């Protein structure tokens, strides 16, 4: 995986996770623990699905290198 792929994957996971929260609650409240829990489950699931051998800190380091 290269830097652009890592950036794209993180952006895609963010978009999917945000959409999941909005679908469940009608909006996304950054301060809501419940919304945050749903967001992180979806975000991590998307990363695990697309990059099973990568850890989040490693993807973030690559994306921001």
RAKASUL-V434129 format. One record per pair of residues at least 12 apart in sequence whose C-alpha atoms are under 7 Angstrom apart, sorted by the first residue. I is the first residue (numbers start at 1). GAP is how many residues later the second one is. If there is no record, write none. Layout:
# RAKASUL-V434129
I/GAP  I/GAP
This chain:
# RAKASUL-V434129
3/59  3/60  4/59  6/53  6/56  6/57  7/56  13/30  13/33  13/34  14/29  17/22  17/25  17/26  18/21  21/14  21/17  21/18
